[in-house]
Amino acid sequence: MRIRGFMWSNLFKEFEHSFRPRSNLSNQGLFSQSLRTKTIFSDLRSYSTEVQPQISSDLIKIMEKRLSAIEHRSAYLSGLINQPEASPAEYARANKELRNLRGSIDLINELRTKQKEIEGLKSLVAECQEDKEMLNMATEELCQAMEEERGLQNQLLKLLLPKDDADERDCILEVRAGTGGEEASLFAMDIFKMYERYSLKKSWKFEVVEIAESDLKGYKEASAAISGADVYGKLKFESGIHRVQVPLLPI
């Protein structure tokens, strides 16, 4: 599968139920169904128990300055787009920048709420030193809240990394059936329709450019133009050859 101008990681989790088992087929755009499904469920299980890496205090101070700057910038842009005297060009620029900051602002607000919760739990721990049961409960909740705080800080740290300007571009999706004959073309059809459903879920525009069907109404080749917010950034790592294989059961 090729993505030009332009994910696979979360798509099986969302749409794995739509894939039908088939034997000994490989497809350009596909990879091992059984292996991938296991990997995703393993990732989901480990997510809730994974210990978040500790960020150094110096890095947190630097990050907090950056978060404060984002908050002030967001407040300024929100005020600007509400001013009737703003020109259409200024409104468009401010609205675009504010839209780009929305993900960071949502996480920052969540972090601020969590930090207030931590301060309240710390006060509760200090006040209930003589009540062992209450102290244990408050301490447990405090540890959990601090772990969640570290998780939010790590997410924000990733968001603060420099972005590729091309991530905002639209893309062309191309799916071609590989080795496997009619079965491969049917699986290529599943892949193509999965990306179409994923695009609709992300509120992207999905326009079919060309489809070459097989005798069983599968897709030998299919291409589509996908446009919307951060399309290329979400899909650029989907390019490549993937393979699905179902193990043969003893007769």
N, C-alpha and C positions, 0 to 999 in steps of 0.2 A: 504494500500500500504506500502511496506517496501523498504527501501533503505539501503543496507548493504555496509560496508566498507567505506557507503556514509552518488522542490521549487514550489513553487506553487504560491507565492505572485505575480509575474509578468507574469505568464504564461497565466492566463485568459485574461489579458489585450491584450496579443499578439494573442491569439488563440480562444477567446470566440466565435467568429463567427462560428467556426467549430462544436460547441456543439448543438445537437438537443434536443428540449424539450421532456421530457418523464414524465410520471406520477408515483408518489409514488414509487420511487426506491431509494435504498441506496446501496452504493458501497464502498468497501474497496479501498480507493484512491480518493474518491470524497467528495464534500460537496455542500451545497445549492447553486444552480446556480444563482437564482435570487438575493439572499442576497449577494453573492460574487461579482456579477457584479456591484451592487449598491455601494458596499464598495470601489471597485477600482475606479470607476468614481468619487466618493466623494473624494478619496485621490488625484486624479489628479486635481480636482478643487481647493482643499485647498493648493496644493503645491505652486502655483504661488502667493498666497496671504499670506502665512504663514510667520510670523516674525521670523527671525533666532535668536536663543538664543545668547546673548552677552557673549563672552569669556573674562575672566579677563585679564588685561594687563600683569600680572605676567605669566599667562599660555601662552599668545601669545609670550612673550619673550623666554620662554622655547621651545615652538613649533618652533619659527624661528631658534633657534640654531640647532634643529633637522632637519629642512628643509634644512638649509645650509649644514649640514653634508651629507644629501642625495644627494644634488646637486653636491658636491665635489666627493662623492663616484661614482655617475653616470658618471661624467666626467673622473674619473680615469679608470673605467671599460671600457668605450668607447675607451679610448686610448689603453688599454691593448689588447682588441680583435682586434685592428687594427695593432698591432705589429707583424711582420712576425716571430720574434723569440719566440713568445709565444707557449708553448707546447699544444698539443691537450687537455690535462687534464685542464690546466689553462684556455684555451679558453672556454671549456665547462662550467667550474665553473663560469667564468666571465659572459658568455652569459646568464646562468640561473639566476644569481643574477640581472643582468641588466634587464632581462625580468620581474622579480618580482618587480623591482623598476619602471617599465614603467608607471603604473597607477598613482603612486605618482608623478612622474616627470611631467606627463601631467597636473595634477592638480596644481602643483607648478608653472609651466609655465603660466597657466591660471590665477593663483593668482597674479603673478608678473605683467602680462599685465594689470590686473584690478587695481593693486596698482599704476601703472604709469598713468592710466586713471584718478584715483582719484586725484593724484597730479596735473594733468593738469586742472581738474575741479576746484580744490581749487584755483589755480592761476587765473582762469577765474573769479571766484566769487570775488576775491580780486580786480580784475581790472575793474569790471563793476558795482561798487557800485552805480553809478549815473544813470545807465540804468536799471530801475526797471523791464522791461519786460525780458531783457537778464539775469538779476540777478535771477529772478524767474525760468527761464528755466534752468539755470546752477545749481541753488540750488536743483531743482527737480531731475536733472540728477545725481547730486552728492549724494543725499540721496539714489537713486536707486543703484548707483554703490557701495556705502558703504554696502548696504544690500546684494548685490551679493558677495562682499568681505567676509562678515560674513558667507555666505553660503559656500563659498569655504574653509574658515578656519575650519568650522565645519566638512566638508567632509574630510579634511586632518587630523583633530584631530582623527576621527574614523579610518582612515587608519594607524595612528601611534600606535594604540592599539596593544598589542601582538596578534599574530595569532596562530591558532591551526596548528601544524605541519601536522596533518592528512588532512587538507584542500586540499593539493596537490594530494591526492591519487585518484585512479579510484574507480568506484563503481559498484554494481550490483543493478539493478532496478527490483522489483517484483510487479506486479499488479494482484490482485485477485478480481473477481466479488463477491459482497456481496449479501444481500437480495434484491430481485427484479427479479429473474429469467432471462429470455432472455434479458429483457430491461437492467438489470444490466450488463450483459455480453457485450452488445452493447456499453454501456457507458464506460466500462473498456477498450474496444477497442479504443474508442475515446481518453481516457487518455493516453494509451500506444503510440498511433500514435502522440499525441501532444508532448510527451516527445521526440519522435524520431525527429520530426520537430524542436523542441527547440534545441536538440543536434546538428543537422545539422547547425542551425543558429549560434551556438556558436563554430562551427568548431570542434566539438568533434566526436570521433569515436563511433558509435552506432551499436553494434552487437547483433542480436537477438539470445538468448540462447534457449528458448523453448516457444511455444505457444500451448495452448489447446483451440480449438475452440468449440463454442456452435452450436446448430442446425441452428441458424440464422447467422452463421459466425461471431458472437461476440467472445470475449475472456473470457473464464472461468478463465484462468491463463495465464500470460505472463511474461517473464523475459528477461532482456537484460544486456549486459556488456557495460558500458559507460566509455570511457577513453579520457583524454585530460587535458588541463590546468585548475586547481582548480575545478575539477568536484565535488569532495566530499564537498568542502566548499560551492559550490552553491546549492547542492541538499540535504544536510544532514538534513534540517528542513522539508523536504517533507514527511518524514515517518509518518504514522498514518492512522487512519480511517477517511474518508471524506464522505459527504453525499450530494445528490442532490435531490430536491423535487420541483415539479411544482404545484402550487396551483390549485385546481379544480375550474373551472368556472361554474357559475350557468347555468343550462340548460334552 
